Amino acid sequence: MPLVNLRDQALRRSPNDLIRHLDTFELDLEFSAGVWFFSPPDSRFHGKYKPDLDLEHRLEIAAGLADYGLSGMEAHYPNEVNEDNIEIWRQFTRDTGIRLITVIPLLFYDADFEFGSLSNPLTQPRRKAIERVQRSLALAKELDADFSVVWAGIDGYKNPFGIDLAAMRQRFAEGLAEAMDAVPGVRIAFEPKPYEPRGRILYGLTPEGVLLGHQVEAMLQAEENKALLAEGHKLFCMNPEIGHLMMGFEDLPYALSWPLSEGRLAHTHWNSQPLGNYDQDLNVGVISPEQLEAGLLHSQDARLHRLFRH
């Protein structure tokens, strides 16, 4: 799959041109879903209410949603998509037309990441994290996915004492750049979240994610990556989740305007959430529907091509 051209997102219209555009545009929504959605998750408060489903059964359910608009799937590497089950994914795509649009490196679950993944000060677990990102990007390329979502859930801190915060951020950015140069031409879509599971997560707000994009792209050295950047493409893009924005007391249209203004909005995860609070993953529009409408109106100028619903 060729790199999706996001450059028109940064187009600035005059007030009159924008009004004409608002009167004539049609927002073409395509929906994707994480494969984790189709099997009960772990909870620290209660046992699972339904039995676990293997990959084949999850994809069988997903296939039944194609007629209702499901056109993409998302999966983590190596627990949900990997070298051993890649043919299952390929057959699913052939049978249904539903693509695997992102291969997400699992950087937050392993015990090795107790002190962080890409930001870890210890050489061995950090190397494991970098190699996992590299392999996720390579698998995304092999499967014609559009990007790899990266979430820094375990990279952060609770106690701010005794931590070199600048060094943590530097290690994280350098690790991403190293992985992207090892598999050039594949886009990363970064997903900020202010807290959970860490008390404070690195690059937890939307503008911080945009700043990280500038930092990482400035480090890229692979000729293919440099050529794409020279053409005006962004390789380090954003995957904002609406609930995470609300956890950080962000305003939805203003937050989306940050990546949009630079052509960095690769994908979005949509749900709803009370301001602050724990990550509730409520259905789209249940809370603050005016934020939903304002965000969609703002995003229409971006050729926003995919939405995700939990």
N, C-alpha and C positions, 0 to 999 in steps of 0.2 A: 504494500500500500504506500503510494507516494506521500511525502510529508504534507499534511493538510495545510493549506495556505491560510494563515491567520492574519496576514498583513493588513487586510482591509478593515480589521477591527480598529486600527489606529486612525482611520480616516476621520477628519473633522469636517462637519457640515456647518454651513451658515444657518442662522435661525430659520430663515425661510425655507431653505433646502431641507432642514430637519423636519419642519412641519409637513412639507409635501411628502417626505418619506414616511412619516408616521401615519399619514392618511392612506398610504398605498401598500405598505409592506405586509407580508404574511410570514408569521413565525413558524418555521418548519421544525417541529419538535420530533426528535428521535429518542427513544428510551432504552437505557441499558440497566442491567441489574447485576449485583454481585452474586456469584454462585453461593456465597455463604448465606445469603438470604433464604435459601430453600431448605435449610436444615437448622434445627434449634441450636442456638449458641450456648456457651457455658455461662453460668451465672454464679456469683458468689453468695447469692441469697436463697436460691432454691434449686431443686433438681430440674432436669429437663422435662418439659411437659409432653414432648413427642420423641419418638426414637430417632437416632441419627440416621441420615440417608447417605448412601455412597454417591460418588460422582455421577454414575449413570442414572440413578433415580432423580437426582437434582436436575440434570439436563433434560430428562424426560418431562419434568414439570415445566421447565423453561420453554421447551419446544411447544407446549400447548398454549403459550402466551404470544406466539408469533403473530397470530391473527388479531391480537389486541394491541399491537404496536411495539412489542419487544423486538429490538433489532441488534442489541449488543449485550455481551456478557463481560464480566470482570472477574479476575481470579488472582490469588496470591501464589507466588513461587517461594518455596517448593511444595507447599502442602496441598494446593488446589490444582495447580497446573505444573507439570514437570516433565522430564524426559521420558518417564515411563508411561504417562497417560496422554501424551501429545496426540496420538492417533485417535483417541476418543474425542478430543476436542475437534480435530480435523473432520472426523466423520459427522459430528454434530453440526458443524458449519455447512458441510455438503448437503446434509439432509434437510436443514431448516433455513439456511440463508442467514442465520444469526451469527455474527462475527464475535470473536474474542477481541475486544477493542483495547484491552490493557492487561499487561502482566505486571503485577505489583510485587516488589520485593518484600518479603515478610521480615521486617526489621525491628519488631517490637515484642516478640513472644519468647524467643529462645532465652534460656537461662544464661547463655554466654553474654547476652546484652544487658546484664544487670547494671552495668555502669554506662550504658548507652551503646549505640550501634556505630554509626559513622563518626560520632563525636567521642567515642570511647578513648581514654588515654592509654589503654593497654593495647599493645600491638596485635596480639593474636585475635581477639574478638573484633577489633576494627577491621583487620584484614578480611575476616570472614564476612563482615557486612559489605565491604567494597566488592568482594567477589560475588556476593549474592546480587548486588545491584547490577554488576556486569552480566551475570548469567540471565537475569530478568530482562535486561535490554536485548541481549542476544536472542532470547526466546521470543520476545515481542517482535523482533525483526523477522525471525523465521516464520512466525505465524501471521505476519502482515497486520499486526496490531498498530494502533495509531500512536501510542505513547506508553510510558510506564508511570503510574501514580507512585509518588513517594510521600509517606507520612512519617513524621519524626516523633511518633508517640512515646518512645522510650528514651529519647534524647532530650535531656533537660535536668531539672533538679527540684528538690523540695527545700533543702536548707541552703541558703545562699552563701554561707561562710565556707572558706577554704576551697573555693572553686575559681579557676581561671576561666571566666565566662567568655572572654574574647578568644581564648585558645579553643574552647569547645566549638564555638561557631566556625573558627577557621578549619578545624579538623573536619567538621561536617561538610563544609563547602568544598574543601580539597578532595575529600573522598568521592563526592558526587562528580566532580570534574574528571577525576581519574577514571571512574567507571564509564562516563560518557565518551571520553577519548578512546577507551578500549573498544567501544562499539559505536562508532560515529554514525551520525545521521538519524539517531533515534531520540525522540523528544521525551523529556521528563515533565510530568504535570504534578506540581507540588501541592500538597493539601495541608494548610495550616490548621492548628487546633491549639487553643491557649493552655489547656490543662486536661488531665486524664489520659493515660495513667500517671504521668509525672505531675507533680504539683504545678510546675511551670514547664512548658515545652518550648524548645528552641524554635525561633521563627514562627511564633504562634498566631500572629495576626496577618491579615492580607497584605498590608504594605511591607511587612517584614519579609513575606514570601517574594514579593517583587524585588526587594533589595537583594535577597539571596540569589535571584535570577541574574541580576547584574554581576554579582560577585562570581558566580560559577561560570557564566559565559566569558568573563574576562580571563579566566584561567584555562579555557579550552585551547588545545594546541593541535589536535588532529586536523589535517588539511581539509577533509570533508566538512567538519564542523565549522571551521573558519570560513570556508567558502559559503556555506549556508547563512552564516551570520552576516557576511559581507553583502549578501543579496537581500538583507532586511528581515530574514526569518528569525524567530526566537526559538531557541532549543530548550531553554528552561522556562516552562510555562506554569500555569496555575490550574488547580482543580479545587476551587472553593467548595466547602460544604456549608449549606445555609445554617444548619444547626450549630456548627462550630463558630460561624460568624456571630450568631446570637449569644453563644456562651461568652464571647469576648466583647459583648456590648457594642458590636459594630452595626452600622446602618447598611442594609443590604445593597441598595443601588450605589451608594458611595463606595462601598468595599469593591463591588464588581467593576467600578470605573477605573480602579487602579490597574488591573491586568488588561482591561479592554483598551485603555489609552495607549498601551504599548504593544498590542497584538499578542498578548500572552495568555488569553483565556482559552485553554485547550479543552476543558470539560468541566462539568459542575455536578455536584451531588445535592439533590433537593430533598428537604424534609422541613419540619418546623420545630420550634424550640422556644421556651420562655427565656427571657434575658438572663444570662448567668446560668446557675443551676447545673446539675449533672447532664450528661449527654443523653437526651431522651428519645431522639429519632422518631418524633411524631410524624403523622401523615402530612403531606404537603398541604399548606394552607389552613391547618387546624388552628394555629396561633398566628396572629399578625398577618392576615391575608393581604393587607395593604402593602406590606413589605414585599410579598410575593408578586403582586401586580406591578409595583414600582420597579422591582428587579427585572421582571420580564420585559417591561417597556424599555428599560434602559439597555437591556441586553439585545433587543431586536436589531440594534445597529451593528451587531457584532457577528452576524451569521452564526449565532449559537447553534451548534449542530447536534448536540446531545444533552439530554437531561437524565438524571438518575433519580429513582424514587426508592426509598428503603422499603 
